[in-house]
Amino acid sequence: MSNGPRKPARWQGSDQALRAVQVAFDVEEAVMEAVRVAAFQANVSTSTQIRHVLGLPVPAERPKRPRLTVTLSGDDYALLAERYGLAPDDRLAIKEAATRELIAFVPSKTAGKKK
């Protein structure tokens, strides 16, 4: 028996991931761009693309939710609220207005297309 607290069953598989080490490669801009472009074209993460290039096994990816992320400060919310004519504390309405603006950013031929 171990002396430590027992982990829930759903955490049992995390031991290997906890021992993994993130590695940063110092390479020229051209290498970074080539990897990023290849990852974009293959619709995979840059990490997955690096694993492909290095001939490493690629774990089966969970289905990704199609979403974009950005970090917004309180000042950002205030600016967007003013832009959209909304209350600065109505973050859901601000998010919805920003979502509509992002959708409008896409040319109409490709808007709404899913892969």
DOVEX-212854 format. One record per residue (C-alpha): residue in one letter; chain; x, z, y. Coordinates in Angstrom, 3 decimals. Example, Ala and Ser with C-alpha at 12.3 -4.5 7.8 and 13.67 -1.06 7.14 Angstrom:
BEGIN
<pt aa="A" ch="A" c1="12.300" c3="7.800" c2="-4.500"/>
<pt aa="S" ch="A" c1="13.670" c3="7.140" c2="-1.060"/>
***
This chain:
BEGIN
<pt aa="M" ch="A" c1="0.000" c3="0.000" c2="0.000"/>
<pt aa="S" ch="A" c1="1.202" c3="-0.691" c2="3.498"/>
<pt aa="N" ch="A" c1="1.356" c3="1.984" c2="6.141"/>
<pt aa="G" ch="A" c1="-0.097" c3="-0.210" c2="8.884"/>
<pt aa="P" ch="A" c1="-3.774" c3="-0.789" c2="9.618"/>
<pt aa="R" ch="A" c1="-5.543" c3="-3.400" c2="7.509"/>
<pt aa="K" ch="A" c1="-6.241" c3="-6.744" c2="9.118"/>
<pt aa="P" ch="A" c1="-9.694" c3="-8.280" c2="8.919"/>
<pt aa="A" ch="A" c1="-9.902" c3="-11.050" c2="6.321"/>
<pt aa="R" ch="A" c1="-10.250" c3="-13.739" c2="8.994"/>
<pt aa="W" ch="A" c1="-6.836" c3="-12.724" c2="10.411"/>
<pt aa="Q" ch="A" c1="-4.978" c3="-12.830" c2="7.086"/>
<pt aa="G" ch="A" c1="-3.815" c3="-16.444" c2="7.629"/>
<pt aa="S" ch="A" c1="-2.368" c3="-15.735" c2="11.070"/>
<pt aa="D" ch="A" c1="0.888" c3="-14.156" c2="9.812"/>
<pt aa="Q" ch="A" c1="2.710" c3="-17.488" c2="9.581"/>
<pt aa="A" ch="A" c1="1.513" c3="-18.575" c2="13.028"/>
<pt aa="L" ch="A" c1="2.727" c3="-15.286" c2="14.485"/>
<pt aa="R" ch="A" c1="6.205" c3="-15.961" c2="13.118"/>
<pt aa="A" ch="A" c1="6.318" c3="-19.494" c2="14.573"/>
<pt aa="V" ch="A" c1="8.565" c3="-20.062" c2="17.568"/>
<pt aa="Q" ch="A" c1="7.783" c3="-22.428" c2="20.390"/>
<pt aa="V" ch="A" c1="10.696" c3="-24.757" c2="21.101"/>
<pt aa="A" ch="A" c1="11.269" c3="-26.507" c2="24.437"/>
<pt aa="F" ch="A" c1="13.305" c3="-29.705" c2="24.461"/>
<pt aa="D" ch="A" c1="15.343" c3="-30.494" c2="27.581"/>
<pt aa="V" ch="A" c1="15.162" c3="-34.277" c2="27.665"/>
<pt aa="E" ch="A" c1="15.130" c3="-37.024" c2="30.263"/>
<pt aa="E" ch="A" c1="11.938" c3="-37.917" c2="32.100"/>
<pt aa="A" ch="A" c1="11.752" c3="-41.204" c2="30.174"/>
<pt aa="V" ch="A" c1="11.582" c3="-39.339" c2="26.852"/>
<pt aa="M" ch="A" c1="8.884" c3="-36.985" c2="28.117"/>
<pt aa="E" ch="A" c1="6.869" c3="-39.904" c2="29.443"/>
<pt aa="A" ch="A" c1="7.198" c3="-41.880" c2="26.206"/>
<pt aa="V" ch="A" c1="6.018" c3="-38.905" c2="24.130"/>
<pt aa="R" ch="A" c1="3.112" c3="-38.188" c2="26.488"/>
<pt aa="V" ch="A" c1="2.009" c3="-41.838" c2="26.552"/>
<pt aa="A" ch="A" c1="2.198" c3="-42.115" c2="22.754"/>
<pt aa="A" ch="A" c1="0.206" c3="-38.868" c2="22.414"/>
<pt aa="F" ch="A" c1="-2.395" c3="-40.137" c2="24.875"/>
<pt aa="Q" ch="A" c1="-2.713" c3="-43.462" c2="23.079"/>
<pt aa="A" ch="A" c1="-3.065" c3="-41.707" c2="19.717"/>
<pt aa="N" ch="A" c1="-5.483" c3="-39.170" c2="21.234"/>
<pt aa="V" ch="A" c1="-3.367" c3="-36.240" c2="20.028"/>
<pt aa="S" ch="A" c1="-1.581" c3="-33.375" c2="21.760"/>
<pt aa="T" ch="A" c1="2.038" c3="-33.791" c2="22.818"/>
<pt aa="S" ch="A" c1="2.937" c3="-31.133" c2="20.253"/>
<pt aa="T" ch="A" c1="1.299" c3="-33.166" c2="17.490"/>
<pt aa="Q" ch="A" c1="3.091" c3="-36.311" c2="18.702"/>
<pt aa="I" ch="A" c1="6.447" c3="-34.509" c2="18.613"/>
<pt aa="R" ch="A" c1="5.712" c3="-33.404" c2="15.040"/>
<pt aa="H" ch="A" c1="4.965" c3="-37.058" c2="14.141"/>
<pt aa="V" ch="A" c1="8.218" c3="-38.257" c2="15.731"/>
<pt aa="L" ch="A" c1="10.232" c3="-35.570" c2="13.941"/>
<pt aa="G" ch="A" c1="8.548" c3="-36.290" c2="10.598"/>
<pt aa="L" ch="A" c1="7.063" c3="-32.806" c2="10.351"/>
<pt aa="P" ch="A" c1="3.730" c3="-32.089" c2="8.703"/>
<pt aa="V" ch="A" c1="0.826" c3="-32.143" c2="11.108"/>
<pt aa="P" ch="A" c1="-1.815" c3="-29.514" c2="10.434"/>
<pt aa="A" ch="A" c1="-5.371" c3="-30.768" c2="10.221"/>
<pt aa="E" ch="A" c1="-6.742" c3="-30.385" c2="13.719"/>
<pt aa="R" ch="A" c1="-10.043" c3="-28.757" c2="14.378"/>
<pt aa="P" ch="A" c1="-12.488" c3="-31.002" c2="16.174"/>
<pt aa="K" ch="A" c1="-11.817" c3="-30.849" c2="19.890"/>
<pt aa="R" ch="A" c1="-14.513" c3="-30.347" c2="22.428"/>
<pt aa="P" ch="A" c1="-14.194" c3="-33.084" c2="25.019"/>
<pt aa="R" ch="A" c1="-13.458" c3="-31.085" c2="28.141"/>
<pt aa="L" ch="A" c1="-11.184" c3="-30.914" c2="31.127"/>
<pt aa="T" ch="A" c1="-9.857" c3="-27.654" c2="32.503"/>
<pt aa="V" ch="A" c1="-8.592" c3="-26.533" c2="35.874"/>
<pt aa="T" ch="A" c1="-7.871" c3="-23.091" c2="37.301"/>
<pt aa="L" ch="A" c1="-9.899" c3="-22.337" c2="40.436"/>
<pt aa="S" ch="A" c1="-9.169" c3="-19.501" c2="42.836"/>
<pt aa="G" ch="A" c1="-11.749" c3="-17.762" c2="45.000"/>
<pt aa="D" ch="A" c1="-10.595" c3="-19.969" c2="47.881"/>
<pt aa="D" ch="A" c1="-11.121" c3="-23.060" c2="45.725"/>
<pt aa="Y" ch="A" c1="-14.682" c3="-21.973" c2="44.968"/>
<pt aa="A" ch="A" c1="-15.276" c3="-21.403" c2="48.690"/>
<pt aa="L" ch="A" c1="-14.002" c3="-24.905" c2="49.532"/>
<pt aa="L" ch="A" c1="-16.104" c3="-26.507" c2="46.811"/>
<pt aa="A" ch="A" c1="-19.170" c3="-24.487" c2="47.824"/>
<pt aa="E" ch="A" c1="-18.814" c3="-25.783" c2="51.378"/>
<pt aa="R" ch="A" c1="-18.274" c3="-29.327" c2="50.112"/>
<pt aa="Y" ch="A" c1="-21.408" c3="-29.204" c2="47.954"/>
<pt aa="G" ch="A" c1="-23.517" c3="-27.120" c2="50.347"/>
<pt aa="L" ch="A" c1="-23.781" c3="-24.226" c2="47.904"/>
<pt aa="A" ch="A" c1="-23.264" c3="-20.479" c2="48.025"/>
<pt aa="P" ch="A" c1="-19.639" c3="-19.539" c2="47.186"/>
<pt aa="D" ch="A" c1="-20.820" c3="-16.999" c2="44.613"/>
<pt aa="D" ch="A" c1="-22.991" c3="-19.541" c2="42.741"/>
<pt aa="R" ch="A" c1="-20.155" c3="-20.580" c2="40.444"/>
<pt aa="L" ch="A" c1="-22.407" c3="-22.225" c2="37.873"/>
<pt aa="A" ch="A" c1="-23.959" c3="-24.532" c2="40.490"/>
<pt aa="I" ch="A" c1="-20.474" c3="-25.300" c2="41.837"/>
<pt aa="K" ch="A" c1="-19.282" c3="-26.147" c2="38.323"/>
<pt aa="E" ch="A" c1="-22.296" c3="-28.412" c2="37.775"/>
<pt aa="A" ch="A" c1="-21.702" c3="-30.213" c2="41.091"/>
<pt aa="A" ch="A" c1="-18.004" c3="-30.631" c2="40.278"/>
<pt aa="T" ch="A" c1="-18.930" c3="-31.970" c2="36.826"/>
<pt aa="R" ch="A" c1="-21.183" c3="-34.584" c2="38.427"/>
<pt aa="E" ch="A" c1="-18.342" c3="-35.564" c2="40.781"/>
<pt aa="L" ch="A" c1="-15.906" c3="-35.936" c2="37.870"/>
<pt aa="I" ch="A" c1="-18.435" c3="-38.074" c2="35.988"/>
<pt aa="A" ch="A" c1="-18.881" c3="-40.242" c2="39.091"/>
<pt aa="F" ch="A" c1="-15.080" c3="-40.686" c2="39.190"/>
<pt aa="V" ch="A" c1="-15.260" c3="-42.827" c2="36.026"/>
<pt aa="P" ch="A" c1="-16.166" c3="-46.509" c2="36.395"/>
<pt aa="S" ch="A" c1="-19.714" c3="-47.055" c2="35.113"/>
<pt aa="K" ch="A" c1="-18.665" c3="-49.208" c2="32.117"/>
<pt aa="T" ch="A" c1="-16.867" c3="-46.294" c2="30.442"/>
<pt aa="A" ch="A" c1="-18.946" c3="-43.343" c2="31.687"/>
<pt aa="G" ch="A" c1="-20.661" c3="-41.503" c2="28.895"/>
<pt aa="K" ch="A" c1="-18.665" c3="-43.207" c2="26.128"/>
<pt aa="K" ch="A" c1="-17.640" c3="-40.935" c2="23.283"/>
<pt aa="K" ch="A" c1="-14.942" c3="-41.509" c2="20.729"/>
***
